[in-house]
């Protein structure tokens, strides 16, 4: 496993969290804490992706009579278009 030195910046909250992980003995230093938590995040994302792919494959394997009709192609974007139109109006939906 190679090691790459990189200078990075953290918010106070992120750095405090990394330090807490070191102080609790979970990691020997901040660098290891950041690397370890990135590895955990990657593993979680990989698991999510695997579960999602399995669910898509399960649904694709369903007989056609169990599929729900979507309607015409126009219907696929109707809700999104209405939402975007509402946002474009003064006083529209805000984030």
C-alpha positions as CSV (number, residue, x, y, z in Angstrom):
1,X,0.0,0.0,0.0
2,X,1.5,3.3,-1.1
3,X,1.4,6.5,1.0
4,X,0.8,9.9,-0.6
5,X,1.6,13.0,1.4
6,X,-1.0,15.7,0.8
7,X,-1.7,19.0,2.5
8,X,-5.4,19.3,3.2
9,X,-7.7,21.7,5.2
10,X,-10.5,20.8,7.5
11,X,-13.3,22.6,9.2
12,X,-12.9,23.0,12.9
13,X,-15.7,20.4,13.4
14,X,-14.0,17.9,11.1
15,X,-10.6,18.3,12.7
16,X,-12.1,18.1,16.2
17,X,-13.8,14.8,15.2
18,X,-10.5,13.4,13.9
19,X,-8.7,14.4,17.1
20,X,-11.5,12.8,19.2
21,X,-11.0,9.6,17.3
22,X,-7.3,9.7,18.1
23,X,-7.8,10.6,21.8
24,X,-10.3,7.8,22.2
25,X,-7.6,5.4,20.9
26,X,-9.4,4.4,17.7
27,X,-6.5,5.7,15.6
28,X,-2.8,6.4,16.4
29,X,-2.8,9.9,14.8
30,X,-5.0,12.3,12.8
31,X,-3.6,11.1,9.5
32,X,-4.6,7.5,10.3
33,X,-8.0,8.7,11.5
34,X,-8.7,10.5,8.2
35,X,-7.5,7.6,6.1
36,X,-9.5,5.1,8.2
37,X,-12.7,7.1,8.1
38,X,-12.3,7.5,4.3
39,X,-11.9,3.8,4.0
40,X,-15.1,3.3,6.1
41,X,-17.0,5.8,3.9
42,X,-15.8,4.0,0.8
43,X,-16.9,0.6,2.2
44,X,-20.3,2.0,3.1
45,X,-20.7,3.5,-0.4
46,X,-19.6,0.2,-2.0
47,X,-22.2,-1.7,0.1
48,X,-24.9,0.8,-0.9
49,X,-24.0,0.5,-4.6
50,X,-24.0,-3.3,-4.3
51,X,-27.4,-3.4,-2.6
52,X,-28.8,-1.0,-5.2
53,X,-27.5,-3.0,-8.1
54,X,-29.0,-6.2,-6.5
55,X,-32.4,-4.5,-6.2
56,X,-32.3,-3.3,-9.8
57,X,-31.4,-6.8,-10.9
58,X,-34.2,-8.2,-8.8
59,X,-36.8,-5.9,-10.3
60,X,-35.5,-6.5,-13.8
61,X,-36.1,-10.2,-13.2
62,X,-39.8,-9.7,-12.5
63,X,-42.2,-11.0,-15.1
64,X,-43.6,-8.2,-17.3
65,X,-47.1,-8.5,-15.8
66,X,-45.7,-7.4,-12.5
67,X,-44.2,-4.2,-13.8
68,X,-46.1,-1.0,-13.2
69,X,-46.9,1.1,-16.2
70,X,-45.2,4.5,-16.4
71,X,-47.5,6.1,-19.0
72,X,-46.1,8.0,-21.9
73,X,-42.6,9.5,-22.2
74,X,-44.0,13.0,-21.4
75,X,-45.2,11.7,-18.0
76,X,-41.6,10.8,-16.9
77,X,-40.6,14.5,-16.6
78,X,-43.9,16.2,-15.8
79,X,-43.3,16.5,-12.0
80,X,-39.7,17.7,-12.5
81,X,-40.8,20.3,-15.1
82,X,-43.5,21.6,-12.7
83,X,-41.0,21.8,-9.9
84,X,-38.5,23.7,-12.0
85,X,-41.2,26.1,-13.3
86,X,-42.3,26.8,-9.7
87,X,-38.7,27.6,-8.7
88,X,-38.3,30.0,-11.7
89,X,-41.3,32.1,-10.5
90,X,-40.7,35.0,-8.0
91,X,-41.5,33.6,-4.6
92,X,-41.2,30.0,-5.9
93,X,-39.9,27.0,-4.0
94,X,-36.7,27.8,-2.1
95,X,-34.0,25.4,-0.9
